[in-house]
Amino acid sequence: MKGHQYILVSNIGLPSKRIGSWLTRIDMFNKRNNLFEAILSPSKATDNHYYCKKRKFLTWNKRLRKHILLQWVAKDFLRAALKLS
């Protein structure tokens, strides 16, 4: 599709070392079909894999949950997605 960019976001490193996991299947699917232009995951960066660190979710107050999620936990993922767009 024109104007669309497919990005896979994974909080577990890809390619996965686990046998039989859904991550292995996703990685095999992507190698065969090359569907995703970019993969954001906490693994080694390559040509279409971008390193993004998922930080630990620390919240004691429900009112701060969204702020902490956007500004701390998913900060690298959001920055990488904005950079790719």
PyMOL Python script that loads the backbone (N, CA, C, O; Angstrom):
from pymol import cmd

cmd.read_pdbstr("""\
ATOM      1  N   MET A   1       0.836  -1.183   0.000  1.00  0.00           N
ATOM      2  CA  MET A   1       0.000   0.000   0.000  1.00  0.00           C
ATOM      3  C   MET A   1       0.876   1.239   0.000  1.00  0.00           C
ATOM      4  O   MET A   1       1.866   1.320   0.727  1.00  0.00           O
ATOM      5  N   LYS A   2       0.503   2.181  -0.809  1.00  0.00           N
ATOM      6  CA  LYS A   2       1.269   3.422  -0.874  1.00  0.00           C
ATOM      7  C   LYS A   2       0.997   4.272   0.353  1.00  0.00           C
ATOM      8  O   LYS A   2      -0.131   4.354   0.839  1.00  0.00           O
ATOM      9  N   GLY A   3       2.049   4.899   0.840  1.00  0.00           N
ATOM     10  CA  GLY A   3       1.900   5.803   1.971  1.00  0.00           C
ATOM     11  C   GLY A   3       1.848   5.123   3.324  1.00  0.00           C
ATOM     12  O   GLY A   3       1.747   5.794   4.350  1.00  0.00           O
ATOM     13  N   HIS A   4       1.914   3.808   3.341  1.00  0.00           N
ATOM     14  CA  HIS A   4       1.875   3.079   4.606  1.00  0.00           C
ATOM     15  C   HIS A   4       3.246   2.480   4.889  1.00  0.00           C
ATOM     16  O   HIS A   4       3.958   2.047   3.984  1.00  0.00           O
ATOM     17  N   GLN A   5       3.584   2.470   6.137  1.00  0.00           N
ATOM     18  CA  GLN A   5       4.832   1.853   6.561  1.00  0.00           C
ATOM     19  C   GLN A   5       4.490   0.882   7.681  1.00  0.00           C
ATOM     20  O   GLN A   5       3.859   1.264   8.666  1.00  0.00           O
ATOM     21  N   TYR A   6       4.901  -0.364   7.535  1.00  0.00           N
ATOM     22  CA  TYR A   6       4.602  -1.380   8.527  1.00  0.00           C
ATOM     23  C   TYR A   6       5.769  -1.515   9.489  1.00  0.00           C
ATOM     24  O   TYR A   6       6.900  -1.787   9.086  1.00  0.00           O
ATOM     25  N   ILE A   7       5.472  -1.318  10.777  1.00  0.00           N
ATOM     26  CA  ILE A   7       6.481  -1.377  11.828  1.00  0.00           C
ATOM     27  C   ILE A   7       6.040  -2.412  12.851  1.00  0.00           C
ATOM     28  O   ILE A   7       4.918  -2.352  13.354  1.00  0.00           O
ATOM     29  N   LEU A   8       6.910  -3.354  13.159  1.00  0.00           N
ATOM     30  CA  LEU A   8       6.645  -4.340  14.203  1.00  0.00           C
ATOM     31  C   LEU A   8       7.291  -3.849  15.488  1.00  0.00           C
ATOM     32  O   LEU A   8       8.480  -3.529  15.513  1.00  0.00           O
ATOM     33  N   VAL A   9       6.504  -3.792  16.553  1.00  0.00           N
ATOM     34  CA  VAL A   9       7.005  -3.377  17.863  1.00  0.00           C
ATOM     35  C   VAL A   9       6.982  -4.597  18.771  1.00  0.00           C
ATOM     36  O   VAL A   9       5.928  -5.194  18.993  1.00  0.00           O
ATOM     37  N   SER A  10       8.138  -4.964  19.293  1.00  0.00           N
ATOM     38  CA  SER A  10       8.255  -6.122  20.173  1.00  0.00           C
ATOM     39  C   SER A  10       9.015  -5.730  21.431  1.00  0.00           C
ATOM     40  O   SER A  10      10.072  -5.104  21.360  1.00  0.00           O
ATOM     41  N   ASN A  11       8.470  -6.104  22.582  1.00  0.00           N
ATOM     42  CA  ASN A  11       9.174  -5.803  23.828  1.00  0.00           C
ATOM     43  C   ASN A  11      10.187  -6.885  24.179  1.00  0.00           C
ATOM     44  O   ASN A  11      10.873  -6.783  25.196  1.00  0.00           O
ATOM     45  N   ILE A  12      10.287  -7.911  23.355  1.00  0.00           N
ATOM     46  CA  ILE A  12      11.272  -8.982  23.520  1.00  0.00           C
ATOM     47  C   ILE A  12      12.159  -8.964  22.282  1.00  0.00           C
ATOM     48  O   ILE A  12      11.676  -8.762  21.168  1.00  0.00           O
ATOM     49  N   GLY A  13      13.447  -9.174  22.477  1.00  0.00           N
ATOM     50  CA  GLY A  13      14.393  -9.089  21.373  1.00  0.00           C
ATOM     51  C   GLY A  13      14.100 -10.029  20.219  1.00  0.00           C
ATOM     52  O   GLY A  13      13.728 -11.184  20.427  1.00  0.00           O
ATOM     53  N   LEU A  14      14.267  -9.533  19.010  1.00  0.00           N
ATOM     54  CA  LEU A  14      14.109 -10.330  17.800  1.00  0.00           C
ATOM     55  C   LEU A  14      15.440 -10.347  17.061  1.00  0.00           C
ATOM     56  O   LEU A  14      16.090  -9.303  17.019  1.00  0.00           O
ATOM     57  N   PRO A  15      15.880 -11.411  16.495  1.00  0.00           N
ATOM     58  CA  PRO A  15      15.288 -12.737  16.522  1.00  0.00           C
ATOM     59  C   PRO A  15      15.444 -13.391  17.885  1.00  0.00           C
ATOM     60  O   PRO A  15      16.432 -13.182  18.589  1.00  0.00           O
ATOM     61  N   SER A  16      14.463 -14.171  18.230  1.00  0.00           N
ATOM     62  CA  SER A  16      14.430 -14.801  19.543  1.00  0.00           C
ATOM     63  C   SER A  16      15.267 -16.074  19.550  1.00  0.00           C
ATOM     64  O   SER A  16      15.371 -16.767  18.538  1.00  0.00           O
ATOM     65  N   LYS A  17      15.853 -16.367  20.682  1.00  0.00           N
ATOM     66  CA  LYS A  17      16.630 -17.600  20.842  1.00  0.00           C
ATOM     67  C   LYS A  17      15.737 -18.762  21.288  1.00  0.00           C
ATOM     68  O   LYS A  17      16.176 -19.912  21.319  1.00  0.00           O
ATOM     69  N   ARG A  18      14.495 -18.457  21.630  1.00  0.00           N
ATOM     70  CA  ARG A  18      13.583 -19.497  22.098  1.00  0.00           C
ATOM     71  C   ARG A  18      13.045 -20.318  20.929  1.00  0.00           C
ATOM     72  O   ARG A  18      12.727 -19.774  19.872  1.00  0.00           O
ATOM     73  N   ILE A  19      12.950 -21.606  21.126  1.00  0.00           N
ATOM     74  CA  ILE A  19      12.436 -22.499  20.091  1.00  0.00           C
ATOM     75  C   ILE A  19      10.930 -22.636  20.274  1.00  0.00           C
ATOM     76  O   ILE A  19      10.446 -22.874  21.381  1.00  0.00           O
ATOM     77  N   GLY A  20      10.199 -22.485  19.181  1.00  0.00           N
ATOM     78  CA  GLY A  20       8.756 -22.672  19.213  1.00  0.00           C
ATOM     79  C   GLY A  20       7.973 -21.467  19.696  1.00  0.00           C
ATOM     80  O   GLY A  20       6.749 -21.535  19.806  1.00  0.00           O
ATOM     81  N   SER A  21       8.637 -20.387  19.981  1.00  0.00           N
ATOM     82  CA  SER A  21       7.917 -19.219  20.458  1.00  0.00           C
ATOM     83  C   SER A  21       7.308 -18.471  19.276  1.00  0.00           C
ATOM     84  O   SER A  21       7.713 -18.675  18.132  1.00  0.00           O
ATOM     85  N   TRP A  22       6.346 -17.615  19.552  1.00  0.00           N
ATOM     86  CA  TRP A  22       5.722 -16.833  18.486  1.00  0.00           C
ATOM     87  C   TRP A  22       6.724 -15.863  17.883  1.00  0.00           C
ATOM     88  O   TRP A  22       6.574 -15.458  16.730  1.00  0.00           O
ATOM     89  N   LEU A  23       7.745 -15.486  18.647  1.00  0.00           N
ATOM     90  CA  LEU A  23       8.763 -14.580  18.122  1.00  0.00           C
ATOM     91  C   LEU A  23       9.568 -15.231  17.005  1.00  0.00           C
ATOM     92  O   LEU A  23       9.918 -14.577  16.022  1.00  0.00           O
ATOM     93  N   THR A  24       9.859 -16.511  17.157  1.00  0.00           N
ATOM     94  CA  THR A  24      10.578 -17.234  16.115  1.00  0.00           C
ATOM     95  C   THR A  24       9.738 -17.290  14.851  1.00  0.00           C
ATOM     96  O   THR A  24      10.252 -17.121  13.746  1.00  0.00           O
ATOM     97  N   ARG A  25       8.445 -17.527  15.019  1.00  0.00           N
ATOM     98  CA  ARG A  25       7.547 -17.584  13.864  1.00  0.00           C
ATOM     99  C   ARG A  25       7.436 -16.227  13.172  1.00  0.00           C
ATOM    100  O   ARG A  25       7.444 -16.155  11.944  1.00  0.00           O
ATOM    101  N   ILE A  26       7.334 -15.157  13.952  1.00  0.00           N
ATOM    102  CA  ILE A  26       7.268 -13.809  13.376  1.00  0.00           C
ATOM    103  C   ILE A  26       8.553 -13.500  12.619  1.00  0.00           C
ATOM    104  O   ILE A  26       8.507 -12.934  11.526  1.00  0.00           O
ATOM    105  N   ASP A  27       9.694 -13.863  13.186  1.00  0.00           N
ATOM    106  CA  ASP A  27      10.970 -13.599  12.531  1.00  0.00           C
ATOM    107  C   ASP A  27      11.087 -14.383  11.224  1.00  0.00           C
ATOM    108  O   ASP A  27      11.555 -13.843  10.222  1.00  0.00           O
ATOM    109  N   MET A  28      10.669 -15.644  11.224  1.00  0.00           N
ATOM    110  CA  MET A  28      10.698 -16.447  10.002  1.00  0.00           C
ATOM    111  C   MET A  28       9.747 -15.866   8.958  1.00  0.00           C
ATOM    112  O   MET A  28      10.080 -15.810   7.775  1.00  0.00           O
ATOM    113  N   PHE A  29       8.564 -15.435   9.395  1.00  0.00           N
ATOM    114  CA  PHE A  29       7.588 -14.827   8.497  1.00  0.00           C
ATOM    115  C   PHE A  29       8.165 -13.569   7.856  1.00  0.00           C
ATOM    116  O   PHE A  29       8.005 -13.349   6.656  1.00  0.00           O
ATOM    117  N   ASN A  30       8.826 -12.759   8.647  1.00  0.00           N
ATOM    118  CA  ASN A  30       9.399 -11.520   8.125  1.00  0.00           C
ATOM    119  C   ASN A  30      10.550 -11.796   7.159  1.00  0.00           C
ATOM    120  O   ASN A  30      10.696 -11.090   6.162  1.00  0.00           O
ATOM    121  N   LYS A  31      11.365 -12.808   7.437  1.00  0.00           N
ATOM    122  CA  LYS A  31      12.473 -13.136   6.533  1.00  0.00           C
ATOM    123  C   LYS A  31      11.954 -13.606   5.174  1.00  0.00           C
ATOM    124  O   LYS A  31      12.529 -13.278   4.136  1.00  0.00           O
ATOM    125  N   ARG A  32      10.863 -14.377   5.187  1.00  0.00           N
ATOM    126  CA  ARG A  32      10.310 -14.906   3.939  1.00  0.00           C
ATOM    127  C   ARG A  32       9.554 -13.840   3.147  1.00  0.00           C
ATOM    128  O   ARG A  32       9.696 -13.757   1.927  1.00  0.00           O
ATOM    129  N   ASN A  33       8.761 -13.032   3.827  1.00  0.00           N
ATOM    130  CA  ASN A  33       7.874 -12.091   3.146  1.00  0.00           C
ATOM    131  C   ASN A  33       8.368 -10.656   3.165  1.00  0.00           C
ATOM    132  O   ASN A  33       7.922  -9.835   2.363  1.00  0.00           O
ATOM    133  N   ASN A  34       9.278 -10.346   4.065  1.00  0.00           N
ATOM    134  CA  ASN A  34       9.813  -8.995   4.212  1.00  0.00           C
ATOM    135  C   ASN A  34       8.689  -7.965   4.301  1.00  0.00           C
ATOM    136  O   ASN A  34       8.686  -6.967   3.580  1.00  0.00           O
ATOM    137  N   LEU A  35       7.746  -8.220   5.189  1.00  0.00           N
ATOM    138  CA  LEU A  35       6.567  -7.370   5.336  1.00  0.00           C
ATOM    139  C   LEU A  35       6.863  -6.081   6.085  1.00  0.00           C
ATOM    140  O   LEU A  35       6.345  -5.025   5.723  1.00  0.00           O
ATOM    141  N   PHE A  36       7.683  -6.149   7.117  1.00  0.00           N
ATOM    142  CA  PHE A  36       7.913  -4.990   7.978  1.00  0.00           C
ATOM    143  C   PHE A  36       9.119  -4.188   7.494  1.00  0.00           C
ATOM    144  O   PHE A  36      10.195  -4.735   7.256  1.00  0.00           O
ATOM    145  N   GLU A  37       8.911  -2.879   7.355  1.00  0.00           N
ATOM    146  CA  GLU A  37      10.019  -1.999   6.980  1.00  0.00           C
ATOM    147  C   GLU A  37      10.957  -1.766   8.157  1.00  0.00           C
ATOM    148  O   GLU A  37      12.148  -1.516   7.976  1.00  0.00           O
ATOM    149  N   ALA A  38      10.409  -1.850   9.356  1.00  0.00           N
ATOM    150  CA  ALA A  38      11.222  -1.622  10.552  1.00  0.00           C
ATOM    151  C   ALA A  38      10.718  -2.501  11.685  1.00  0.00           C
ATOM    152  O   ALA A  38       9.522  -2.770  11.799  1.00  0.00           O
ATOM    153  N   ILE A  39      11.647  -2.942  12.517  1.00  0.00           N
ATOM    154  CA  ILE A  39      11.309  -3.719  13.704  1.00  0.00           C
ATOM    155  C   ILE A  39      11.947  -3.026  14.892  1.00  0.00           C
ATOM    156  O   ILE A  39      13.164  -2.850  14.948  1.00  0.00           O
ATOM    157  N   LEU A  40      11.112  -2.635  15.840  1.00  0.00           N
ATOM    158  CA  LEU A  40      11.577  -1.982  17.060  1.00  0.00           C
ATOM    159  C   LEU A  40      11.576  -3.015  18.170  1.00  0.00           C
ATOM    160  O   LEU A  40      10.517  -3.511  18.555  1.00  0.00           O
ATOM    161  N   SER A  41      12.745  -3.344  18.686  1.00  0.00           N
ATOM    162  CA  SER A  41      12.843  -4.339  19.749  1.00  0.00           C
ATOM    163  C   SER A  41      14.148  -4.134  20.512  1.00  0.00           C
ATOM    164  O   SER A  41      15.075  -3.497  20.013  1.00  0.00           O
ATOM    165  N   PRO A  42      14.210  -4.681  21.727  1.00  0.00           N
ATOM    166  CA  PRO A  42      15.439  -4.557  22.518  1.00  0.00           C
ATOM    167  C   PRO A  42      16.478  -5.606  22.117  1.00  0.00           C
ATOM    168  O   PRO A  42      16.902  -6.417  22.941  1.00  0.00           O
ATOM    169  N   SER A  43      16.876  -5.582  20.863  1.00  0.00           N
ATOM    170  CA  SER A  43      17.903  -6.498  20.376  1.00  0.00           C
ATOM    171  C   SER A  43      18.911  -5.705  19.551  1.00  0.00           C
ATOM    172  O   SER A  43      18.747  -4.505  19.332  1.00  0.00           O
ATOM    173  N   LYS A  44      19.937  -6.382  19.107  1.00  0.00           N
ATOM    174  CA  LYS A  44      21.008  -5.746  18.346  1.00  0.00           C
ATOM    175  C   LYS A  44      20.453  -5.050  17.101  1.00  0.00           C
ATOM    176  O   LYS A  44      19.641  -5.620  16.372  1.00  0.00           O
ATOM    177  N   ALA A  45      20.890  -3.837  16.869  1.00  0.00           N
ATOM    178  CA  ALA A  45      20.418  -3.062  15.720  1.00  0.00           C
ATOM    179  C   ALA A  45      21.058  -3.566  14.429  1.00  0.00           C
ATOM    180  O   ALA A  45      22.258  -3.833  14.383  1.00  0.00           O
ATOM    181  N   THR A  46      20.247  -3.690  13.383  1.00  0.00           N
ATOM    182  CA  THR A  46      20.724  -4.042  12.045  1.00  0.00           C
ATOM    183  C   THR A  46      20.100  -3.054  11.065  1.00  0.00           C
ATOM    184  O   THR A  46      19.681  -1.965  11.457  1.00  0.00           O
ATOM    185  N   ASP A  47      20.038  -3.437   9.790  1.00  0.00           N
ATOM    186  CA  ASP A  47      19.520  -2.499   8.795  1.00  0.00           C
ATOM    187  C   ASP A  47      18.052  -2.136   9.008  1.00  0.00           C
ATOM    188  O   ASP A  47      17.686  -0.977   8.810  1.00  0.00           O
ATOM    189  N   ASN A  48      17.200  -3.081   9.403  1.00  0.00           N
ATOM    190  CA  ASN A  48      15.800  -2.729   9.658  1.00  0.00           C
ATOM    191  C   ASN A  48      15.364  -3.017  11.093  1.00  0.00           C
ATOM    192  O   ASN A  48      14.192  -2.845  11.427  1.00  0.00           O
ATOM    193  N   HIS A  49      16.283  -3.448  11.935  1.00  0.00           N
ATOM    194  CA  HIS A  49      16.008  -3.627  13.364  1.00  0.00           C
ATOM    195  C   HIS A  49      16.561  -2.419  14.114  1.00  0.00           C
ATOM    196  O   HIS A  49      17.726  -2.055  13.949  1.00  0.00           O
ATOM    197  N   TYR A  50      15.727  -1.810  14.927  1.00  0.00           N
ATOM    198  CA  TYR A  50      16.143  -0.643  15.705  1.00  0.00           C
ATOM    199  C   TYR A  50      16.085  -0.982  17.184  1.00  0.00           C
ATOM    200  O   TYR A  50      15.081  -1.502  17.671  1.00  0.00           O
ATOM    201  N   TYR A  51      17.160  -0.687  17.894  1.00  0.00           N
ATOM    202  CA  TYR A  51      17.228  -0.980  19.325  1.00  0.00           C
ATOM    203  C   TYR A  51      16.360   0.011  20.094  1.00  0.00           C
ATOM    204  O   TYR A  51      16.512   1.226  19.962  1.00  0.00           O
ATOM    205  N   CYS A  52      15.456  -0.526  20.893  1.00  0.00           N
ATOM    206  CA  CYS A  52      14.609   0.283  21.768  1.00  0.00           C
ATOM    207  C   CYS A  52      14.546  -0.416  23.119  1.00  0.00           C
ATOM    208  O   CYS A  52      14.177  -1.587  23.203  1.00  0.00           O
ATOM    209  N   LYS A  53      14.899   0.290  24.150  1.00  0.00           N
ATOM    210  CA  LYS A  53      14.916  -0.293  25.488  1.00  0.00           C
ATOM    211  C   LYS A  53      13.555  -0.129  26.148  1.00  0.00           C
ATOM    212  O   LYS A  53      13.003   0.969  26.205  1.00  0.00           O
ATOM    213  N   LYS A  54      13.024  -1.246  26.647  1.00  0.00           N
ATOM    214  CA  LYS A  54      11.786  -1.186  27.420  1.00  0.00           C
ATOM    215  C   LYS A  54      12.188  -1.079  28.883  1.00  0.00           C
ATOM    216  O   LYS A  54      12.849  -1.964  29.427  1.00  0.00           O
ATOM    217  N   ARG A  55      11.786   0.002  29.502  1.00  0.00           N
ATOM    218  CA  ARG A  55      12.137   0.224  30.897  1.00  0.00           C
ATOM    219  C   ARG A  55      11.072  -0.345  31.823  1.00  0.00           C
ATOM    220  O   ARG A  55       9.924  -0.553  31.431  1.00  0.00           O
ATOM    221  N   LYS A  56      11.477  -0.587  33.041  1.00  0.00           N
ATOM    222  CA  LYS A  56      10.575  -1.141  34.042  1.00  0.00           C
ATOM    223  C   LYS A  56       9.469  -0.144  34.369  1.00  0.00           C
ATOM    224  O   LYS A  56       9.713   1.055  34.499  1.00  0.00           O
ATOM    225  N   PHE A  57       8.257  -0.659  34.500  1.00  0.00           N
ATOM    226  CA  PHE A  57       7.099   0.181  34.790  1.00  0.00           C
ATOM    227  C   PHE A  57       7.002   0.392  36.290  1.00  0.00           C
ATOM    228  O   PHE A  57       6.705  -0.537  37.043  1.00  0.00           O
ATOM    229  N   LEU A  58       7.248   1.596  36.707  1.00  0.00           N
ATOM    230  CA  LEU A  58       7.148   1.952  38.121  1.00  0.00           C
ATOM    231  C   LEU A  58       6.036   2.983  38.286  1.00  0.00           C
ATOM    232  O   LEU A  58       6.156   4.107  37.798  1.00  0.00           O
ATOM    233  N   THR A  59       4.982   2.618  38.952  1.00  0.00           N
ATOM    234  CA  THR A  59       3.921   3.582  39.220  1.00  0.00           C
ATOM    235  C   THR A  59       3.249   3.233  40.535  1.00  0.00           C
ATOM    236  O   THR A  59       2.969   2.072  40.833  1.00  0.00           O
ATOM    237  N   TRP A  60       3.009   4.242  41.281  1.00  0.00           N
ATOM    238  CA  TRP A  60       2.297   4.068  42.536  1.00  0.00           C
ATOM    239  C   TRP A  60       0.974   4.819  42.504  1.00  0.00           C
ATOM    240  O   TRP A  60       0.122   4.634  43.373  1.00  0.00           O
ATOM    241  N   ASN A  61       0.814   5.653  41.510  1.00  0.00           N
ATOM    242  CA  ASN A  61      -0.358   6.494  41.425  1.00  0.00           C
ATOM    243  C   ASN A  61      -1.007   6.307  40.054  1.00  0.00           C
ATOM    244  O   ASN A  61      -0.338   6.447  39.030  1.00  0.00           O
ATOM    245  N   LYS A  62      -2.296   5.992  40.024  1.00  0.00           N
ATOM    246  CA  LYS A  62      -2.985   5.758  38.756  1.00  0.00           C
ATOM    247  C   LYS A  62      -3.037   7.011  37.888  1.00  0.00           C
ATOM    248  O   LYS A  62      -3.080   6.910  36.662  1.00  0.00           O
ATOM    249  N   ARG A  63      -3.034   8.174  38.499  1.00  0.00           N
ATOM    250  CA  ARG A  63      -3.073   9.414  37.718  1.00  0.00           C
ATOM    251  C   ARG A  63      -1.779   9.633  36.943  1.00  0.00           C
ATOM    252  O   ARG A  63      -1.782  10.317  35.919  1.00  0.00           O
ATOM    253  N   LEU A  64      -0.684   9.068  37.412  1.00  0.00           N
ATOM    254  CA  LEU A  64       0.610   9.225  36.744  1.00  0.00           C
ATOM    255  C   LEU A  64       0.913   8.116  35.740  1.00  0.00           C
ATOM    256  O   LEU A  64       1.932   8.167  35.052  1.00  0.00           O
ATOM    257  N   ARG A  65       0.042   7.118  35.649  1.00  0.00           N
ATOM    258  CA  ARG A  65       0.287   5.945  34.814  1.00  0.00           C
ATOM    259  C   ARG A  65       0.587   6.305  33.354  1.00  0.00           C
ATOM    260  O   ARG A  65       1.592   5.853  32.805  1.00  0.00           O
ATOM    261  N   LYS A  66      -0.262   7.103  32.725  1.00  0.00           N
ATOM    262  CA  LYS A  66      -0.075   7.446  31.312  1.00  0.00           C
ATOM    263  C   LYS A  66       1.212   8.250  31.111  1.00  0.00           C
ATOM    264  O   LYS A  66       1.957   8.013  30.160  1.00  0.00           O
ATOM    265  N   HIS A  67       1.459   9.177  31.987  1.00  0.00           N
ATOM    266  CA  HIS A  67       2.665   9.996  31.892  1.00  0.00           C
ATOM    267  C   HIS A  67       3.925   9.131  31.997  1.00  0.00           C
ATOM    268  O   HIS A  67       4.860   9.295  31.213  1.00  0.00           O
ATOM    269  N   ILE A  68       3.949   8.221  32.956  1.00  0.00           N
ATOM    270  CA  ILE A  68       5.112   7.343  33.136  1.00  0.00           C
ATOM    271  C   ILE A  68       5.272   6.415  31.936  1.00  0.00           C
ATOM    272  O   ILE A  68       6.392   6.161  31.492  1.00  0.00           O
ATOM    273  N   LEU A  69       4.165   5.912  31.414  1.00  0.00           N
ATOM    274  CA  LEU A  69       4.220   5.031  30.250  1.00  0.00           C
ATOM    275  C   LEU A  69       4.825   5.749  29.042  1.00  0.00           C
ATOM    276  O   LEU A  69       5.693   5.201  28.363  1.00  0.00           O
ATOM    277  N   LEU A  70       4.372   6.958  28.779  1.00  0.00           N
ATOM    278  CA  LEU A  70       4.853   7.698  27.608  1.00  0.00           C
ATOM    279  C   LEU A  70       6.247   8.285  27.798  1.00  0.00           C
ATOM    280  O   LEU A  70       7.048   8.287  26.863  1.00  0.00           O
ATOM    281  N   GLN A  71       6.543   8.777  28.981  1.00  0.00           N
ATOM    282  CA  GLN A  71       7.801   9.479  29.214  1.00  0.00           C
ATOM    283  C   GLN A  71       8.935   8.580  29.694  1.00  0.00           C
ATOM    284  O   GLN A  71      10.095   8.990  29.655  1.00  0.00           O
ATOM    285  N   TRP A  72       8.626   7.355  30.151  1.00  0.00           N
ATOM    286  CA  TRP A  72       9.688   6.499  30.679  1.00  0.00           C
ATOM    287  C   TRP A  72       9.699   5.110  30.044  1.00  0.00           C
ATOM    288  O   TRP A  72      10.697   4.723  29.436  1.00  0.00           O
ATOM    289  N   VAL A  73       8.622   4.365  30.174  1.00  0.00           N
ATOM    290  CA  VAL A  73       8.613   2.957  29.760  1.00  0.00           C
ATOM    291  C   VAL A  73       8.784   2.816  28.247  1.00  0.00           C
ATOM    292  O   VAL A  73       9.651   2.070  27.794  1.00  0.00           O
ATOM    293  N   ALA A  74       7.981   3.512  27.472  1.00  0.00           N
ATOM    294  CA  ALA A  74       7.984   3.358  26.015  1.00  0.00           C
ATOM    295  C   ALA A  74       8.687   4.504  25.301  1.00  0.00           C
ATOM    296  O   ALA A  74       8.480   4.698  24.103  1.00  0.00           O
ATOM    297  N   LYS A  75       9.495   5.250  25.996  1.00  0.00           N
ATOM    298  CA  LYS A  75      10.143   6.441  25.438  1.00  0.00           C
ATOM    299  C   LYS A  75      10.950   6.126  24.179  1.00  0.00           C
ATOM    300  O   LYS A  75      10.808   6.823  23.175  1.00  0.00           O
ATOM    301  N   ASP A  76      11.786   5.101  24.209  1.00  0.00           N
ATOM    302  CA  ASP A  76      12.618   4.755  23.053  1.00  0.00           C
ATOM    303  C   ASP A  76      11.781   4.291  21.867  1.00  0.00           C
ATOM    304  O   ASP A  76      12.085   4.629  20.722  1.00  0.00           O
ATOM    305  N   PHE A  77      10.721   3.513  22.136  1.00  0.00           N
ATOM    306  CA  PHE A  77       9.851   3.026  21.071  1.00  0.00           C
ATOM    307  C   PHE A  77       9.142   4.188  20.378  1.00  0.00           C
ATOM    308  O   PHE A  77       9.052   4.219  19.151  1.00  0.00           O
ATOM    309  N   LEU A  78       8.642   5.138  21.159  1.00  0.00           N
ATOM    310  CA  LEU A  78       7.943   6.288  20.587  1.00  0.00           C
ATOM    311  C   LEU A  78       8.885   7.177  19.786  1.00  0.00           C
ATOM    312  O   LEU A  78       8.519   7.655  18.712  1.00  0.00           O
ATOM    313  N   ARG A  79      10.076   7.401  20.288  1.00  0.00           N
ATOM    314  CA  ARG A  79      11.059   8.218  19.559  1.00  0.00           C
ATOM    315  C   ARG A  79      11.448   7.565  18.237  1.00  0.00           C
ATOM    316  O   ARG A  79      11.558   8.241  17.214  1.00  0.00           O
ATOM    317  N   ALA A  80      11.657   6.250  18.260  1.00  0.00           N
ATOM    318  CA  ALA A  80      12.032   5.541  17.032  1.00  0.00           C
ATOM    319  C   ALA A  80      10.896   5.569  16.015  1.00  0.00           C
ATOM    320  O   ALA A  80      11.142   5.746  14.822  1.00  0.00           O
ATOM    321  N   ALA A  81       9.662   5.398  16.468  1.00  0.00           N
ATOM    322  CA  ALA A  81       8.514   5.439  15.559  1.00  0.00           C
ATOM    323  C   ALA A  81       8.364   6.827  14.941  1.00  0.00           C
ATOM    324  O   ALA A  81       8.082   6.945  13.748  1.00  0.00           O
ATOM    325  N   LEU A  82       8.547   7.867  15.733  1.00  0.00           N
ATOM    326  CA  LEU A  82       8.468   9.231  15.202  1.00  0.00           C
ATOM    327  C   LEU A  82       9.595   9.511  14.215  1.00  0.00           C
ATOM    328  O   LEU A  82       9.402  10.214  13.223  1.00  0.00           O
ATOM    329  N   LYS A  83      10.763   8.963  14.492  1.00  0.00           N
ATOM    330  CA  LYS A  83      11.914   9.156  13.612  1.00  0.00           C
ATOM    331  C   LYS A  83      11.685   8.470  12.258  1.00  0.00           C
ATOM    332  O   LYS A  83      12.103   8.980  11.219  1.00  0.00           O
ATOM    333  N   LEU A  84      11.021   7.314  12.284  1.00  0.00           N
ATOM    334  CA  LEU A  84      10.765   6.570  11.054  1.00  0.00           C
ATOM    335  C   LEU A  84       9.647   7.184  10.217  1.00  0.00           C
ATOM    336  O   LEU A  84       9.602   6.992   9.002  1.00  0.00           O
ATOM    337  N   SER A  85       8.753   7.915  10.855  1.00  0.00           N
ATOM    338  CA  SER A  85       7.605   8.463  10.117  1.00  0.00           C
ATOM    339  C   SER A  85       7.940   9.724   9.366  1.00  0.00           C
ATOM    340  O   SER A  85       7.075  10.296   8.702  1.00  0.00           O
TER     341      SER A  85
END
""", "prot")
cmd.dss("prot")
cmd.show_as("cartoon", "prot")
cmd.util.cbc("prot")
cmd.orient("prot")
